Amino acid sequence: MERSQSMEEVADSRWLVLIHQIPPKPDYLRVKVWRRLQRLGAVAIKNSVYVLPEGDQPREDLQWVSREIVEDGGEATICSARFVEGLSDGQVEAMFRNARDGEYAQMAEEARRLMEPPEGSSDLDREQRAQIATACSRLNRRLAEVTAVDFFGAPGREAATRVLSALEARLRPPSGTGRQAAGSRSGRRGRTRGFRGRTWVTRKGIHVDRIASAWLIRRFIDRTADFKFVPARGYHPKAGELRFDMFEAEYTHRGDRCTFEVLMDEFRLEDPALRQVAQVVHDIDLKDSKYSLPETAGIERLITGVGVSHRDDETRLARGSVLFDLLFTGLGRHRR
């Protein structure tokens, strides 16, 4: 009976736990890992012990962190777990809400400061408006990042969203900057010979990097590609299949590059607009704000909408491909 109960507990695990040990050198590694875990929304329950809710995306996120730690000479273990004694599930959820509430409160406070009228004037001149618009854009990107890892609905989200909306309303930006010449650019193709009509495999529940990578494959690498969506664990590829954006795949994260960036580099796709698409995908997928393009927050919300609205992966890919077609075309026009 005890063994049966233990197996049920494992099957019903609610949490993923990362236990790691980081070497003293290089000095930056500890800070790098800490920042990455913060962006993933993980909370520390003890020194070097971090927890995320059970799920395919959090599992993959922790696998990448674990791999980076090991590659830099550290040790890392990931466990599926339930809390039996000591911490309760409710207490752990409260830790997540408190962490997100602190971040929402900081954003709301900064937005309120930006809304205060300048000394001696109630109006904003052009330079002041531009500075506040830049800060507002940064806060919106940060809000999107925090919302993406707000797993348990922290109450501070509503207040932060409301204050930011009020700030945007105060700015009243002009609508559009004129239409530019029509036309789109296609990425310069590199070494794509031998990649025609292949079966490309990735895990189910596709999100931004997998959607974008599949779009990239079909548009620039293998126009007649077939896609197969499989469970995150336990799949053994068949002869001739190519895996992407999954653990131990032929094309997947390498270092701090997402799968989309790896595919671009491997197949020598050099179009500048396509590189900007890669930067948007990178920031959404890795949550590190490395490039901070103005398009990122909007694309993240649209991709989230695709995921919420459609459970079927083929439908997600179809809707997402339209989105990335439009983004690529728009970026190409902007550069002309």
VMD Tcl script that draws the C-alpha trace (Angstrom):
set ca {
  {0.00 0.00 0.00}
  {2.80 2.42 0.90}
  {4.47 1.80 -2.48}
  {1.17 2.36 -4.32}
  {0.62 5.67 -2.53}
  {4.17 6.75 -3.34}
  {3.65 6.08 -7.05}
  {0.40 8.08 -7.00}
  {2.19 10.99 -5.37}
  {4.82 11.00 -8.13}
  {2.12 10.87 -10.81}
  {0.32 13.81 -9.19}
  {3.43 15.95 -8.71}
  {2.70 19.65 -8.98}
  {6.19 21.07 -8.94}
  {9.51 21.00 -10.72}
  {12.49 21.50 -8.42}
  {15.96 22.55 -9.58}
  {18.76 21.72 -7.16}
  {22.09 23.11 -8.24}
  {25.65 23.70 -7.14}
  {27.66 26.40 -8.87}
  {31.47 26.54 -8.79}
  {33.07 29.70 -7.32}
  {34.62 30.53 -10.71}
  {33.76 32.12 -13.05}
  {32.34 34.88 -10.84}
  {29.58 35.85 -13.25}
  {28.00 32.38 -13.43}
  {26.06 32.62 -10.17}
  {24.58 35.98 -11.15}
  {23.82 34.73 -14.66}
  {21.94 31.68 -13.35}
  {20.10 33.75 -10.75}
  {18.95 36.25 -13.38}
  {17.81 33.49 -15.73}
  {15.78 31.83 -12.97}
  {14.23 35.18 -12.04}
  {13.12 35.71 -15.64}
  {11.60 32.24 -15.70}
  {9.56 33.16 -12.62}
  {11.18 30.53 -10.38}
  {11.16 31.08 -6.61}
  {13.81 29.92 -4.16}
  {12.62 27.68 -1.34}
  {16.18 27.22 -0.02}
  {19.66 28.27 -1.10}
  {20.27 26.80 -4.56}
  {16.83 25.12 -4.61}
  {14.31 26.68 -7.00}
  {10.77 25.63 -7.88}
  {8.43 26.09 -10.85}
  {4.96 24.65 -11.49}
  {4.95 21.31 -13.32}
  {4.50 21.68 -17.09}
  {6.23 21.10 -20.41}
  {7.45 24.69 -20.87}
  {8.80 25.12 -17.30}
  {10.45 21.69 -17.62}
  {12.22 22.70 -20.82}
  {13.21 26.07 -19.35}
  {14.83 24.34 -16.37}
  {16.54 21.83 -18.65}
  {18.28 24.68 -20.50}
  {19.34 26.28 -17.22}
  {20.57 22.91 -15.96}
  {22.57 22.34 -19.13}
  {24.22 25.76 -18.87}
  {25.18 25.10 -15.25}
  {26.73 21.74 -16.10}
  {28.56 23.10 -19.16}
  {30.15 25.75 -16.92}
  {31.38 23.13 -14.44}
  {28.50 23.04 -11.97}
  {26.00 20.37 -10.96}
  {22.23 20.41 -11.45}
  {19.33 18.06 -10.83}
  {15.68 18.51 -11.80}
  {12.96 16.67 -9.85}
  {9.20 16.31 -10.16}
  {7.91 16.70 -6.62}
  {5.08 17.11 -4.14}
  {5.42 18.83 -0.79}
  {4.46 16.39 1.94}
  {5.65 18.11 5.11}
  {6.90 21.60 5.90}
  {5.85 23.78 2.96}
  {2.31 23.31 1.65}
  {1.17 23.85 -1.94}
  {-0.73 26.94 -0.79}
  {2.38 28.43 0.79}
  {4.43 27.84 -2.36}
  {1.72 29.45 -4.49}
  {1.77 32.43 -2.12}
  {5.54 32.73 -2.66}
  {4.94 33.00 -6.41}
  {2.21 35.62 -5.96}
  {4.34 37.67 -3.58}
  {7.28 37.63 -6.00}
  {5.11 38.82 -8.90}
  {3.31 41.39 -6.75}
  {6.65 42.96 -5.87}
  {7.48 43.30 -9.56}
  {4.03 44.68 -10.43}
  {4.33 47.23 -7.61}
  {7.70 48.46 -8.91}
  {6.29 48.92 -12.41}
  {3.20 50.72 -11.14}
  {5.28 53.07 -9.01}
  {7.57 53.95 -11.92}
  {4.56 54.57 -14.19}
  {3.04 56.87 -11.57}
  {6.27 58.88 -11.38}
  {6.25 59.24 -15.16}
  {2.70 60.59 -15.01}
  {3.65 63.45 -12.69}
  {3.66 66.78 -14.58}
  {7.07 68.42 -15.13}
  {8.01 71.23 -12.80}
  {6.46 74.56 -13.76}
  {4.35 73.11 -16.56}
  {1.33 70.89 -17.07}
  {2.24 70.04 -20.68}
  {4.96 67.85 -22.18}
  {7.30 69.11 -24.85}
  {8.46 66.84 -27.67}
  {11.64 65.72 -25.93}
  {9.84 64.93 -22.67}
  {7.15 63.03 -24.55}
  {9.79 60.98 -26.38}
  {11.59 60.12 -23.14}
  {8.39 59.06 -21.41}
  {7.29 57.06 -24.46}
  {10.58 55.15 -24.36}
  {10.16 54.43 -20.66}
  {6.54 53.41 -21.20}
  {7.56 50.99 -23.96}
  {10.14 49.43 -21.64}
  {7.56 49.08 -18.85}
  {5.11 47.41 -21.24}
  {7.76 44.90 -22.27}
  {8.50 44.23 -18.63}
  {4.80 43.84 -17.86}
  {4.49 41.26 -20.65}
  {7.51 39.36 -19.27}
  {6.16 39.28 -15.71}
  {2.64 38.38 -16.83}
  {4.05 35.42 -18.78}
  {5.43 33.93 -15.53}
  {2.54 34.98 -13.26}
  {1.44 31.38 -12.80}
  {-1.06 31.96 -9.99}
  {-2.65 35.32 -10.79}
  {-0.97 37.80 -8.46}
  {-3.46 40.55 -7.51}
  {-1.01 43.35 -8.34}
  {-1.29 42.69 -12.08}
  {-4.54 44.63 -12.47}
  {-3.20 47.78 -10.79}
  {0.02 47.75 -12.84}
  {-1.92 47.28 -16.08}
  {-4.32 50.10 -15.17}
  {-1.53 52.60 -14.38}
  {0.35 51.76 -17.57}
  {-2.81 52.18 -19.63}
  {-3.34 55.61 -18.06}
  {0.24 56.57 -18.90}
  {-0.22 55.51 -22.53}
  {-3.44 57.54 -22.70}
  {-1.62 60.63 -21.45}
  {1.01 60.34 -24.17}
  {-1.57 60.19 -26.99}
  {0.94 59.22 -29.69}
  {0.11 60.18 -33.29}
  {-1.52 57.41 -35.29}
  {0.95 56.01 -37.80}
  {3.86 57.63 -39.60}
  {2.74 57.26 -43.16}
  {2.77 54.31 -45.49}
  {5.95 53.12 -47.06}
  {6.48 51.53 -50.41}
  {4.98 48.10 -50.85}
  {7.01 44.99 -51.29}
  {8.67 42.35 -49.18}
  {12.07 40.78 -48.95}
  {12.95 37.16 -48.78}
  {15.83 35.82 -46.73}
  {18.93 34.98 -48.69}
  {19.15 31.18 -48.80}
  {22.29 29.44 -47.72}
  {22.95 25.73 -47.55}
  {19.49 24.17 -47.88}
  {20.24 21.48 -50.47}
  {19.16 18.05 -49.33}
  {16.44 19.52 -47.12}
  {13.34 19.00 -49.23}
  {10.21 17.19 -48.15}
  {11.67 16.14 -44.79}
  {9.71 15.38 -41.64}
  {10.51 17.89 -38.90}
  {9.63 16.83 -35.38}
  {9.01 18.98 -32.32}
  {7.09 18.61 -29.09}
  {3.38 19.25 -28.69}
  {1.89 22.48 -27.43}
  {3.95 24.68 -29.73}
  {4.67 28.22 -28.61}
  {6.75 31.08 -29.93}
  {10.11 29.44 -30.76}
  {8.57 26.30 -32.21}
  {5.95 28.25 -34.20}
  {8.55 30.68 -35.53}
  {11.07 27.92 -36.28}
  {8.47 25.91 -38.21}
  {7.56 29.04 -40.17}
  {11.26 29.62 -40.93}
  {11.75 26.02 -42.02}
  {8.79 25.98 -44.38}
  {9.43 29.41 -45.90}
  {13.23 29.45 -46.22}
  {14.65 25.94 -45.71}
  {12.21 23.19 -46.75}
  {9.12 24.48 -48.56}
  {7.46 21.03 -48.61}
  {8.27 20.19 -44.99}
  {5.96 17.98 -42.96}
  {5.68 18.62 -39.24}
  {5.09 16.08 -36.49}
  {4.16 17.09 -32.95}
  {5.12 14.55 -30.31}
  {5.20 14.22 -26.49}
  {7.99 16.07 -24.73}
  {9.47 12.85 -23.32}
  {9.98 9.34 -24.62}
  {9.89 9.95 -28.39}
  {12.46 8.05 -30.50}
  {12.96 9.64 -33.94}
  {12.54 7.56 -37.06}
  {15.11 7.43 -39.85}
  {15.29 10.68 -41.78}
  {13.38 12.74 -39.23}
  {14.85 16.02 -38.02}
  {14.02 17.28 -34.53}
  {13.93 20.93 -33.54}
  {13.35 22.89 -30.34}
  {13.23 19.89 -28.07}
  {15.74 18.28 -25.76}
  {18.66 16.59 -27.60}
  {17.30 17.67 -31.01}
  {19.45 18.24 -34.08}
  {18.42 21.91 -34.06}
  {17.69 23.41 -30.66}
  {18.96 25.95 -28.15}
  {22.72 26.39 -28.08}
  {24.26 28.61 -25.45}
  {22.13 31.75 -25.30}
  {20.64 31.26 -28.79}
  {17.08 30.08 -29.27}
  {16.23 27.47 -31.92}
  {15.20 30.09 -34.48}
  {18.64 31.72 -34.21}
  {20.40 28.36 -34.45}
  {18.48 27.49 -37.64}
  {19.36 30.85 -39.18}
  {23.04 30.35 -38.43}
  {23.11 26.72 -39.56}
  {21.43 27.48 -42.89}
  {23.17 30.84 -43.37}
  {20.02 32.93 -43.65}
  {21.28 36.49 -43.69}
  {18.37 38.81 -44.38}
  {18.46 41.78 -41.94}
  {14.67 41.76 -41.45}
  {14.79 38.04 -40.72}
  {17.50 38.70 -38.13}
  {15.16 41.17 -36.43}
  {12.45 38.51 -36.35}
  {15.01 36.27 -34.65}
  {15.65 38.96 -32.05}
  {11.93 39.23 -31.27}
  {11.65 35.45 -30.93}
  {14.78 35.33 -28.75}
  {13.48 37.88 -26.25}
  {10.05 36.25 -25.96}
  {11.40 32.71 -25.68}
  {14.41 33.31 -23.44}
  {12.83 36.13 -21.45}
  {16.11 38.02 -21.20}
  {15.33 41.35 -22.98}
  {18.62 41.09 -24.87}
  {17.41 43.07 -27.89}
  {14.29 44.91 -26.64}
  {12.82 45.70 -30.06}
  {9.58 47.72 -29.88}
  {7.66 44.98 -31.71}
  {8.39 42.33 -29.07}
  {5.65 43.04 -26.52}
  {2.91 43.12 -29.17}
  {4.09 39.92 -30.85}
  {4.25 38.18 -27.46}
  {0.65 39.08 -26.72}
  {-0.50 37.92 -30.14}
  {1.35 34.61 -29.82}
  {-0.18 34.14 -26.37}
  {-3.58 34.77 -27.93}
  {-2.91 32.11 -30.57}
  {-2.02 29.61 -27.86}
  {-5.05 30.42 -25.71}
  {-7.47 30.35 -28.66}
  {-6.24 27.13 -30.31}
  {-5.21 23.84 -28.71}
  {-4.45 22.08 -32.01}
  {-0.80 22.48 -33.06}
  {-1.53 22.58 -36.79}
  {-3.93 25.46 -36.21}
  {-1.42 27.24 -33.98}
  {1.20 26.89 -36.69}
  {-1.15 28.19 -39.39}
  {-2.19 31.24 -37.34}
  {1.34 31.90 -36.13}
  {2.76 31.65 -39.65}
  {0.46 34.45 -40.81}
  {1.69 36.54 -37.89}
  {5.38 35.97 -38.71}
  {4.76 36.59 -42.42}
  {3.33 39.99 -41.51}
  {6.13 40.77 -39.05}
  {8.83 39.85 -41.56}
  {7.20 41.91 -44.31}
  {6.72 44.89 -42.02}
  {10.31 44.82 -40.81}
  {11.55 44.54 -44.39}
  {9.59 47.64 -45.43}
  {10.79 49.56 -42.41}
  {14.41 49.06 -43.45}
  {13.87 50.50 -46.93}
}
mol new
graphics top color blue
foreach p $ca { graphics top sphere $p radius 0.5 }
foreach p [lrange $ca 0 end-1] q [lrange $ca 1 end] { graphics top cylinder $p $q radius 0.2 }
display resetview
